[in-house]
């Protein structure tokens, strides 16, 4: 049904909220039909089509199969023809691609993380081979070829299969190279030991970046088996490589992995600065939303740099988590309220103007206190953000279940309180003992209605 006109986005969001684990029998046919309409709707957009593809992949390759297995365990008789579903899905993708050039590319993105059984794999391989030979408008043949690498069977005990992937590390397409590197991630066999693989990838990466990150993607979950120090390995690549990583990679690059695994290492951040990798250094130094021992000194140095993206983020991070207000105050958006209360220091942040305003306050204990007890913490919070302004408590906006009475979202070292106004109170410290090292109050959607003093 190409170009079918559907209801507004609210209908799509309601469909996306469908519990796939609760669908039974004919409900699956109705679900597939309704979701597929959003691949063709003239009032849809690229983001909606992408999300519809993601949900259809989940249903076809995983959810319906599991619902059938669960029904059988409960004594029901149900059948599931996986091949028919896969062929139906590829037909829907082709139909949508005739009108929009982003549907099949969205599906190929999903294939990076899709687990296939042998039957589905055979069907998709034949379909992808046809696409590669004659790609539709908007579909890159090298992305199709990379997808074939990803979904293909690989047995590391076969020397020819290992050799084929090694050869693809030098393919003309950066996308195909990255897919081959990802396929080799975790390898440790007679034909390519883990140590040899890490050496091989390093040597190729420094000459032509784009494969080390994809190669690391599975090793990161097997840290005890990694034959090298991953930080040293990645920093050597950073120091020696001849250029930047490709912009369009199917998996995260080394820069991404570095900023995560080095986020607790001031020495690694300083190494990045010394090598001129300033944006990576600030990404790494600000990854952890809290105090990292030894990182304050490095952040202070970055706060004095000339590069706006570096000094501004360093100044904001220092004020948010270390209670340090740089003299420049991030262009006046940060203020230090020295004398607001003898119980705390207050750092005030104010961004925007007119109706688009965001205010944030961060409170730190003073006067020899190492923490706030819970009652004083809320007394200070209520002075700054009165209950009548913030409104009742609601479920956490990003991590709450949405079920039952609203309650704070509790983690071991942080508790989040969300309110109907959009305001949020974040208490950092010991959630069990309710001893707080830091209080963060964000006005959210309150905008100019909240003018804390």
N, C-alpha and C positions, 0 to 999 in steps of 0.2 A: 504493500500500500504506500507507494512513494508519495511524498509531499502531503501526507495526511495531516490535517489540522487537529491538534489535540488541545486539551485543557491547559490551564496555566501551569507555571512551574510548581505550584503547590501540589498539583496532582502527581507530578513526577517525584517530588520529595516524599509524598505518601507512599508511592510505589517503591521507592528506594528503602523505605523503612520496613518493608515486608519481611517477616521472619521466615526465611527459606526453610529452616529446620521444622517449621510447623505445616508446610504445604503437603497436601496428600492428593493422590489420584488425579482427577481432572483439573484440580487447582493449578497443577504445573502447566498444563496446556494454556490455560487462561493467562497465567503469569508470563510465560514466554511470549505470547501474542501481544500482550499489552506492553511489555518492555520493548519488544522489537519495534513497535510503532514509533518509539522515540528515536530510533535510528533514521527514520524517514520523515519525521514531522517538520514542516516548514517553519514552525514557531520554536523549534529546538535550536541549540547552538552547539559549538564544538565541545564545550565542557560537558553539556548534557549527553551528547553522543558518546563521549569518552567514558562517562560514568555508567551509561547503559551497557556499553561493551564490557566493562569490568564486571558488572553484575551478571550479565549473560554468561560470561566465562566462568564465573563462580558457580552458577547454576548448572551449566552443561558438564563441566569437567569435575565437579566435586559435590555440590549440595544435593542434587537430585539422586545421585547414586547412593549417598549416605542415607537419604530419607527412605529409599527403597529398602536398603539393608535393615534400617531400624524397624520399618513396617513388618518385614519378614520375621524379625526377632520377636515381634509382638503378635505373631500368628496370622498377619494379613497376607493376602496374595497379591503381589504387585509385580509388574514387569518393567524393565527399563532398557530401551534400545539405544545404547550410547552412540552407535554409528549413525543412526538416523538423526539424533540431536546434533551431532557435529556437522553433518552435511547440511542440515537446516540452518545452522548458525553461519556457516561459510556462505551459503546462498543469500542470507540476509545481509551479510557484510558486503558482498558484491553488489547487491541491489542498492544499498545506501551509498556505496562508493561512486556509483554512476552520477549521483546528484551532489555529493559532498566529497571532498578529497581527503578527509581526515579519518574515515571510519576504519579502513583496513590498517592504516598506521597505528591507530589506537589499539587494535587487536594485537598487532605485532609487539607493541609495548607490553601488553599483558602476557604474551607468550614467554617473556623472560622469566616469569615466576610461576608458570603453570606446570603442574605435574600431570603427565599423560600416561595412560596405559598403552600397551602395544597396539591395540586396535585403533585408538584415537591417533596415535603417532603416525601410523601408516596412512591414514586418511589425510591428515594435515600435511605430511611430507609431499604427497602427490599434489595436493592443492597448492602448496608453496612452490613446488617445482614449476607448475603452470604459471603462477604469478611471476616468478623470476624470469621465465622465458618471454613473457609479454606483460610487464607491469602496467596496471591501470594508471591513469593520471593521478599524481599525488603519492604514488607508492615508489619508494626507492628500491631498486633491485638489490643493492648491497645489504639493505636492512632485511630483505627477504632471505638473502643468502646467509646472513648472520643468524637469522631465526632457524634456518635449517641446521646450522651447526649446533645451536643450543638444544633443539629438541631431538637431535639424532642420538642414537645409541653410541656409547663409548665404553670400550673394554680396554683398560690400561694394560692388560696382559697380552694384548696383540700389538706387536711392534709397529705394524703398518698403520694402525689407528693413532698411535702416539706420534709417529712421524708425520702423519697427515696434519694433525693439529699444530705441531711445531712449524711445519711449512706455512700454515695459515697465519702465523705470527708476523710474517712478512708480506701478507696480502696487500694489494693496493688500497683496499678500503680500511679505514680506521675502525669502522664498525665491525667488520668481519674479524679483524685482528683481536679486538676486545672480546668478542664472543669466543674465539678460540682460547684466549688466555683464561677466560672464566671457566671454560670446560676443563682446562688443565688444573684448575685450583684444587688443591688437596691431593694431587698426584704424588705417589711415592711407590715406585715399582722397579722391576728389573730393568726396564727400558729407559726410565728417567727417574732417578732418585729425587727426593724432596730437595736435598742440598743442590743437586745439579739444576733442578728446575728454578730455584731462586736465583742462582748465578746466571742462568740463561736469560731469565726475564730481566734481571738488572742490566745485563749487557745490551739487550735489545732496547730496553726502555730509555737508556741515556742517549741512544742514537736517534730514537724515534718514539717519543712519549705516547702513551695511550693504552698500555697493556698491563702495567704493574698493579693498578688499582683493581681492575677486573680479576686479575690473578689472585690478589689478596682476599677477594670477597668471600670465599669459603674458608680459607685458612684462618680468618679472624675468629672462627668458632671452634678452632682446634689448637688453641694457643700452646697446649702442652706438647704438641707434636711439631711445632714450627722449628726448623733447624737453624734459624738465624735470630738475632735480636731484631724484631720488626722495626723498632724506632731507628736503629742504626742503619738498617737496610733502606728504609724510606728516605732518611736524611741524606744518605749517599746519593740516591737517585736525584733528590732535590738539588744537591750541590753540583752534580755532573751533567744533568740532562741538557740537551742543546736547545730546547725550547719549551713552550707551555704544552699542557695536555690538550687534545682536541676538544672543541666545544661540545660536540654531539657524541656522547659516549653512552652505551647501553647500561653501564654500571658505574658506580662512583670511582673517581680517580684517586691517585695517591694523595693529592692535596686534601681531599675530604677525609681520608683515613688518618692522615697526619694530625689534622686539627682535632680529631677525637682522641686518639691514643696519646697525644702529647699535651692534652689540656691540663694535666696536673704537673707538668714539668717546666718550671721557669727556665731551666738550662736549654731545653729544646726550643722554647720561644726565642730566647736570646740568639740561638744558632740561626733561626730563621731571619731575625733582624740583621745579623751580621752578614748574611747572604743576600740581603736586599729583598727578601720576601715579606714585605711589610703587611700586605693584606692578609696573607696566611697567618702571620704572627698575631695580628689582632683577632682574627677568627679563633685562633687557638687559645689565646689568653683570656678570651671572654666566653668560652664555651661553657664553663662551669658557672652556674648562677650562685656563686658563693665565694667564700674566702679560700684561696689556694696558698698554702705556706710558700713564701718567697716570691709570689707573683706580683705583689704590690709594687715592689721596686721597679720591676720591668714595665708595669703599667704606667708608673709615674714617668718613666723615660719616654714611653710612647705618647703620653699626654702632652709632651713638649715638642713633638715632631711637627713638621710643616704640612704633612699630608692630611687633608681634612678627614678622610675616611678612617684614618688611624687615630689621630688625636681626639676627634670628637667621641668615637666609641670608647676610647680609653678613659676619657674624662667622665663619661656617663657611667661606665662600669665601676670606676673607683668610687664614685659617689653612691651608687646603688648598693654596693656590697662591702665596701671598705670604709665608708663614712668619710672619705677624703674628697674635699671640694677643691678642685683646681682653681687658681686665680682667674682663669678665663671663664670658668663656669659654663663650658659648652655654649658659648655665645649668649650668656645671660639666662639660659633656660634652667639653671640650677642655682639654688640659694641655700645658704646655711643659716638656720634659725638658732642662733647660739643661746638665746635666753628665753625660749618659749616655756621651758619647764626645767626645774632642777633635777627631774627624774630622767630626762632623756635629751639627746641631741636630735634635732630634726633636720633632715635634708629634703628640700622641696624641689620638685621638678614641674615645669610648666611648659607645655608645647601647644602650638596652634594659636588661632585667634578666631574672633567672631563665634560662630556656632561650633566650629571644629576645634574643640579644646580638650586636652587631656592633662589632668593634674595627678601627680603621684607624690606621696609623702613616705619617707623611710625614717623610722625611729630606732635609735641605738641607745642602750643603757649607759648612764654616766655615773659619776660620784662613787667610783669603786665597785659598782655593781657589774657582775658578769652577765646577768640575764634579767629579764622581766618575769615575775610571777604572773600567773594568768589573770588574776583580778586586776592588778595595776595595769596590765597590758590593755585590757578592755576598757578600763577607765580612761586611759589616754586616747584610745581609739574612738570612744564615744564622744570625747570632747572635740575631736577633729572631724569626725564623720557621724553626726547624730543618727540615731536609729530611724527617726521619722524621715530623714533624707535618703538613707540608703535602702530602706524598705525591708520586707521580710526576707529570710533566707530562702534560696532556691537550690535546686540540684546543680552540682558543678557543671559548668558550661561545656567542658571538653572531655572529662573523664568520669562524670557521674553516670549512674545507671538509669536515672530518670524514674525509678520505681520507688514506691513508699514515700514516707514523709521526707522532706528535704533535710539534709544534714551535711556538715562539713566533709570535705574530702581529706582523709587523714592518711599521711605517709609517715614513716618513722621520724623524719627530720623536718617535716613541713606539714602544716594544716591550712587548707584553703577554704575560705568562706565567700560564697557568691550570693549576691542580693538582687532583688527584682529591678533595681535601678540600673544594673550593670556594674555597680561598684564591686570591688573585691578586696578582702583583707587576707593577707598572707602572713602567717606566723612561722618563722624559721627557728628551729631549735630542737627540743626534745618533746615530741608530741605525747609520749606516754606520761611524762612528769609535768607537762605543760609549763616548761621553762623555756622562755623565748629569747634568742640572741638578737633578733631583729624583727621589726614589724613593718610590713609594707602595705600602704593603703592606696588603692587606685580608684579614681573617680569613674572610670569607664565612660558610660554614655551620659553621665551627669553633666559633663561639659561645664558651661558657665554657671549652671545652677549651684555648683560647689565651689565656694571661694574660701578655702580653709585659712584660718588665722592662727 
